[in-house]
Amino acid sequence: MTEQKRKTEQEKLADLAQKIEQLQARKTALEKKVKADERKRRTKRLIEIGATVEAYAGEITDLNELKTYLEKYGANIAKTQPPKKN
């Protein structure tokens, strides 16, 4: 019979601690990727909205006037949008 080397409890704990550390690092990396992807989608959406506004209204030179307009009509625009998906 060949003799198998058994790990001590301390070695098992060290192995588990290492695995936990690796999983936490993977989780952190994945969370960063998700946040980066969300930022990219938001940035793209904001650029598209700005481009659309500029296409219809021309170059906006007075941002306060645009804000005033959106305060007045923004609720009507919001009503035309489908509910946000989670």
Secondary structure, 3 states (H helix, E strand, C coil): CCCCCCCCHHHHHHHHHHHHHHHHHHHHHHHHHHHHHHHHHHHHHHHHHHHHHHHHHCCCCCHHHHHHHHHHHHHHHHHCCCCCCC
